[in-house]
Amino acid sequence: MTRYSFFNPARRVVGRVFLWFWATFLIAAVVAVWIGRTFIDNVEVSTPEEKEIAVLENAAERLKTARRMPPLRFALERISRQERTMLVAVERQSNTVIQGSGPRLRPKEQLRIRRLVSQQAPIALVNRGSRIVGPQRLTYDGKEIALFVVRPNRDADNSTLLFSIVVVALVITMLLSYLFARHLVRPVLQVQRCARQLAEGNWHVRIDDASKRQDEIGQLSRDFNQMAAHLEKMWVAQQRLLADISHELRSPLARLQMALGLAWQQNIDSDTLTRIERESERMDELIGQLLHLTRAESHKTEREPVTLDALLNALCSDARFEAENINKQVNVAQIPSQTVNVDKEMARRAIENVLRNAIHYASHCVDVTVSVKNTYWEIAVCDDGSGLTAEECEQIFTPFYRTTQARDRASGGVGLGLAIAKAAAHMHDGSVQARPREGGGLCVTFRFPLDSK
């Protein structure tokens, strides 16, 4: 996942669920508001204000006393400008609405004005957007008309209230959508975390409260727990089998070595005895490494505080001696005196296996560097040999894996040294990684946490 994925909610399940629910809430709210404003228009009848009656009577008086009789629309427009209001008249005979200046009346407002023509006294008709006062009856140019004053309804200007409602609705829907999406995705995230821990070798991990949910996610959790239980059982059986086989082989191997000792005393064919002795030593080495691998994979550690220089100095000294005997060189950088908590035997064996492997495949020299960071310490072992491909770098820590160049028996080992190194790193909550070295060769890097307990 890139560093920008956190800011893109669509890249995560909880983000997509949240966006869908939030969009649904918002669309529903917008449609509800639109329907309310479009189709619901409450109308109230009230008593006109004195100034409204005064404006209405004054306009009627001007129309009555006008010396000229221009078309009614122009007369209404002139008086509307003078009174700074909007006048509307209805010809009673034709029931035609005539409007002066101002925005054109909506059909609903024209209909309401027509219905008020028969009123004997002026009243005020108040709706969401306007206030209609009238009628005031008079005769203009020989025609009976009903005069009305139309004013915007200032009291109904609820834009601020509407904005506040929208903001509150946004906050509430956002919060509810996120909580609902989080509640829906939380068990999936728990399954993801448990699956990652299971892949890292934590066979005891289980999903809590899997039996309480009766939906598909609950069934998925129960299936995961069942799978984890089967894998744990298989792993325990494998470890027991390896341990039992290793211990059972030790007894006939001891008898074989005893018989070899007697055979040497009786001067039997030395070449045959040498071959038998070499094979018995290899079997003894295989059994020993199987036992170490079983212990490392069991994650049972006996950790104690030790300084890095005390842990590695003797190991590096032995590596130098072994390399000099085959005309190679081991270069060790300054080792810090940082105190760490490790299982000394397993840590030494892991690093020793990597060092021996590097010495064997190096052309001339092996470089060892130890560094301490804020939260971890690491040791890198790099050789100048022919190196490995990226695919082989991922496979060399598999038990009994042997690269193409190391398939002959003369290469030594049985393919368990690096597997033990990986298991030992994991039992310390650390990691080990191999990568091709720039300029040729291979680098194997251990990384262990400083706060490992």
N, C-alpha and C positions, 0 to 999 in steps of 0.2 A: 504494500500500500504506500503510495507516495505521500509526501508531506502536505499536499493540497487536498487529500481525501477527507481530512477532518472537516474542512470547510465546505464540502460538497455532500449534503445529506443524502442525495440520491445514490451515493456509492455504498450506503449501508442499508440493511433491511429496516432497522428502526427508523432511519430517515425517510425511506420511501413510504413506510406505513404512516408515519407522522404527516408527511405531505399529503397523502391521499385523504386521511381523515380531516386534516385542516382545510384542504380545498373543498371537501364535501360540506363541512360546516359553513364555510364562507359563502359558497354558492347558494346553499339553502337560506342563509341569512339575507343575502342580497335579493334573492327572489321573493322572500317574505316581505322585505321592505318595499320592493317595487310593487308588489301586489297591493300592499297596504296603501301606498301613496297613489296608485292608479285607480283602484276600484273601490276603495273605502274613503268616503268623504262625508263625515258627519256634519250636519247642518243644525244650527241653533237659532232660535227666534228670541230676540231681546228688544229692549226699549231703546229707541234712538237717543243719542246724546243731544243736548241743546244746541251745540254748535253745528251738528249735522242737520238738525231741523232748520236752523237759521240759514245755512248754505242752500238747502233745498228751496226754502221760501224765497230767498233772494234771487235765485236763478229763475224761479217761476215768475217772479215779478218782472224781471228783465225781459223775459220772453213775451209777457203780456203787453208791456209798454213799449216794445220795440217799434220805432217809426217805420222802419223798413221790414219787410218780411222775406229775408233770404231763405234759401232752403234750410230746413230744420237742422240738418247735419252741420252746416257751416255756423249756424247760430249757436248750437251746442258746443262746437269746437272753440268759438270765440269766448264764450262765457266760461268754459272749462279752463282756458288759459288764464283768464282773469281771476277766477276763484281758486286756481291751483288744485283742482280736483277733476274727477271724470264724471261727466253727465251722460246719462242714457235715457232715451225716451222711447215709449211704445205707442204707436198709433193704434188706438183702440179698435177702430173699424177693421183695419187690415191685420192687426196683431203683429206689426212689423217692428223689429227692434232697430232703433237708430242710435248710433254711437258717435260721440264727438272724438276728441283726441284720446290718446292712451292706447295700451295694448288691446288687441282684439279679444273680446269676451269668448270664453269657451262655450260650446253648445250647452253644457249643463247650466252655466250661469245665465245664459239667455233664456233657457227654459224656466228657471226659477223666477226671473224677472217677469216673464209673461204670466206666471201663476199669481204674482203679487198685484197685478193690475186691478183686480176686483176688490182689493182691500179698501176700507173706508178711511182709515187713518194710517199715517206712515208707521212702519215697523222697521226693525233692523234684522236682516237675515245674515248670519255669520257662518262662514265655512272655513276650511283650512287656509285658503289663500286670499279671500276677499270679504268685504263687509258691504252689503247692499242695503241702502236706506231709501224708503219710499212706500207707496207712490204719493206724488203731489199732482193732483189733477188740474188741468188747465186747457184752454182752447188756443191753438196757434194756427194762424192762417186758415181758419174755418174748420180745423180738424181737432177732435178731442185727443189729447195725449196724456199719458201718465209719465211723470218725470221721476227719475231715480238718481241718487248719488252712489257711486261705486268707489270704494276706497280699499287700499290694500290692508289686510288684517295684520297689523303689527304684532298683536299678541300671539298670533299663530306662527310667527317666524321662529321656528324651533331648530334652526340650522346648528346652533351651538349644542343644543341638547342632542340632536341627531348625531353630531360628530362625537360627542362624549359617549353615546350609546355604542357607536361603531368601534371606538377605541376600546371600551370595556369588553365588547363582544370579541374583538380580536385577541385581547389578552386572555380571556376566559377560554375561548376555543383553542388557542395555541397551547395553553396549559393542559386542558383536558385531553387534547389530541396527543400531546407528548406523553402524558401519564398513561393513556390507554395504549399507545404504541409501545412504550417501554414495558408495560405490564405484559403485553402480548409477546414481545421479543425476548424478555428476560430469560425464560427457560431455554430458549434456543441458544442464547449466549452462554448459559451454563453448560449446555451440552457441548458447545464449541470449546469452552475452557477444559472440560473434563476429557474431551477427545484429544486435545493437545497434550494434557498431562499423561494420558494413557500412551500416546505416541512417544513420549519422552521416557517411558519405562516405569511410571507410577501405576503399578497394577492394582493398588488398593483404592484408587479413586472411584467414587460413585456419585450419582446425582441425587441430591437430597430431595425428600418429599415427592419422589416420583410416583408413589402410590396414591397421592392425594388428588392428582389431576386425572380426570376421566376423558379428556379430549385426545386428539391426535398427538399433541406434544407430550402429554403424559404417557401415551403408549410408546412414543419414541424414546422417552427417558427410561422406561422400564426395559425396553429392548436393549438400550445401551448398557444398562446395569447388568443385564443378563449376559451380554457379549463380554463385558469387562470381567465378570465372574468366570466365564469359560476360559478367557485368555489367561487370567491369573492362575487358574487350576492347571492349565497346560504348561505355563511357565514354571510353576512350582514342581510339576512332575518332571519337566526337563532338567531343572536344577538337581532334583533328587537323583534322577537317572545318571547325570554326569558325575555327581559325587559318589554314587554307589559304584558305578563302573570304575572310577578312578581308584577307589579304595579296594575294590575287589581285584583289580589288576596288580595292585602293589604286592599282594601276597605271592602269586606265582612269579612275579618279577624278582622278588627277593630270593625265592628258591632257585630261580634261574641264575642269578648272580652268584649264589652260593655254589651251585654246580659248576659254574665257570671257574671259580677259584680252585675247586678240586681238580678240574680238568687241566688247569695250568700246572698244578703240582705233579700231575701224572704225565706231563710232556706229550700231550695229544697234539695233532696237527695245528701249528700256530696260526696259519692263515685262516683256518675255519674258526678257531677260537677268537681271532681278532674280529672277524665279521660278526660272530655271535655277540661279542662284547659291544661292538659299535651299535648294533641294532638294539640291544638291551638298554644302552645309554639313551638312544633316541626315544625308546618307549618310556623310560624313566622321565625324560624331559617332557614328553607329551603329557604324561599323567600329572606331573607337577604343574604344567601350565593349565591343564584342565581344572585342577583344583583352585589355582589362583583366579582363573576366569570365573568359576562358580562363586568364589567368595566376592569378587568385585561386582558381579551382577546382582548379588544378594543385597547390596547397599548396606551391609553391616560393617560399620567402620569403628575403629578405635582411635579417635583423633586426639592429638595432644599438641600443645604449642611447641614450635621449634623454629629457629631462625633459618632463613633461606641458605645462608652460607654454610651452616652446620649440616643442612639437609643435602646440599649439592656438591660441596667441596670434594669429599671422598669419592663420590660418584664420578665427577669430572676427572679426578686424578686417575682413577682406574681406566677411564675411557682414553685418556692421553697415553697411558702405558700400552693399552691394547692396540691403539692406532700406530704407535711408533714401531711396534713389532712387525707391522706390515707396510712400513715406510709411508705412513699417512700422518696427518697432523690434526689435532683438535684444538681450536682456538676458543677460549672461554673469556667472555667479557667480565668486568667487575660484577661480582654477585652482591646484591644489597643484603644488609643484615636485618631485613624486615621479619618480624615474627608472624608466623601463620599457623593455623590449626589444620593439621593433616594427619592421615594415617601414614606414618613414615614408611612402613614396609611397602604398602601399595603404591604410594607416590614414587618412591625410589624405583620400584620395579617397572612402573609405567614409563618413567623418564629413561631408565636404563635400556628398556626394550627399544625405544625410539633411537637412542644414541647408538646402540649396537647396530641397528638397521642402517643408520646413516653412515657409520664407519664402513660397513660392509659394501655399500653401493657407491661411496664417495670415490672420486678419482684421485684427489690429493688431500683435501682438507674438509673439516667439518667446523662450522661456526656455531657457538652456543651463546645466546644473549638472554639475560634475565632482567625484567623491568617490573616496576611497581607503579600502578596508577592509583587513582582515588578510591576505586571500589574493587579492584582486582589486581592480581599479579600474573604474569605470564612468562613462559620460557619458550624460546624458539630455537629449534635445531635445524640447521640448513647444511646440506651437502652440495658438492659440485659434480655429482654424478650425471648420468644420462637423464634423470628425472622421469616423470610420469605424465600421462595425459590427464585432463580435467576429470574424465570419467573414471580413470583408475584411482585418482585421488579420493573419490567418494567411496570406492569399493575396498580399499586396502585395509579398512578397519573391520571388515566382515570376517568372522572366524573361518579359518582354513582357506581364505582367499590368497592366491598366489598370482602375481603378475606374470606376463608372458616371459619376461627376461629372468624370472626366478623360479621357473617350473622344474628345473633340474634339481636333483637331490643334493648336488654339491653346494647349492646356495645356502644350505643350513636352515634350521628352524622348520616348524610345521604349520606356520600360518596363524599362530595364536598370539604372537607378541604384540602386534598393534591392536588386536581385539581386546587384549588385557589392558592396554594403555587407554583405549576409549572407555571401557567399563570403569577403570579406576578414576578417570576424569569425571565421569558421570556420578560416581559414588561420592565425589567431593563437590557436587553441584557445579562442576565446571564443564569444559568442552575441549576437544582436540580437533584440529583441522589441518589438512594437508593441502598444499598448493604448489604449482610449479614455480621454481625460483627464476627470477630474471637473470638471463645469461646462462641458464642451464642448471639443472639440479632440482632438488626438492626441499621444501621447508615444511616442517611439522611444528605447529604452535599449540602449546597447552595454555589454557586460561582458567584460573581458579579465582573465586571470590575471596576477598580479604576477610569478610565477616562470616565465613563458613564455620558452623558450630558442630 
